[in-house]
Structures are given as structure tokens and as C-alpha cells.
Amino acid sequence: MRQKIVTFLVLAFMTAAFCLGSKYLPAIGDKDSAPNSHVSNYYIENSKKDTGADNIVSGTLADYRGFDTMLETSVMFVSGLVVTLILVSEKKKGDKKK
């Protein structure tokens, strides 16, 4: 019972912190926010020249953020592999019990 109360209090605190912190985020589409005033303009103006891709999103993911995208994909692959291995091992354990 004590563990449930502690879990609830931690979740309530985290929820309150996120809700209170969200009021300091810039408004969606705010032209004065950091991404819209620095990075986005560079990507839009130079994507075709730097990456050679006709699509700005593809060029950004493949060239500007290539390592980040590769690592995210690797993490998702390893996570899926681990889940598959756990499910297969549980199935084999279940077969041995019969």
C-alpha cells in the first residue's frame, strides 16, 4: 500500500512540474522562438544546396541529423530485438513446464 502512495505522489509531482513548466514554452509557430529564428531558416534556405535533396524533410533527416536519426533507429531496433527475445524465451519456458 505504501508503494502505491509513493508512486502516486511521484507521478502527481511530475505531472504538476510538466504542466507548470509548459507555460514557459514558446507559442506554436512563434517567429521569435530559437528554432524559428536560427536553425529553420538555415535549413529552408540551404537544404537543396547542402544536401541535394528536393524534399527539405528528407534532406534534414538524412544529412543534417543523420547520426541522430541512425542512433534513434538503432535504439528502436535493439528494443524490438530484446522484446522479441524475451517473448521467445518465455514461450520456451512455458513449453518445458508442460
ABEGO torsion letter per residue (X at the ends): XAAAAAAAAAAAAAAAAAAAAAAABBBBGBAABAAAAAAAAAAAAAAAAAAGBABAAAAAAAAAAAAAAAAAAAAAAAAAAAAAAAAAAAAAAAAAAX
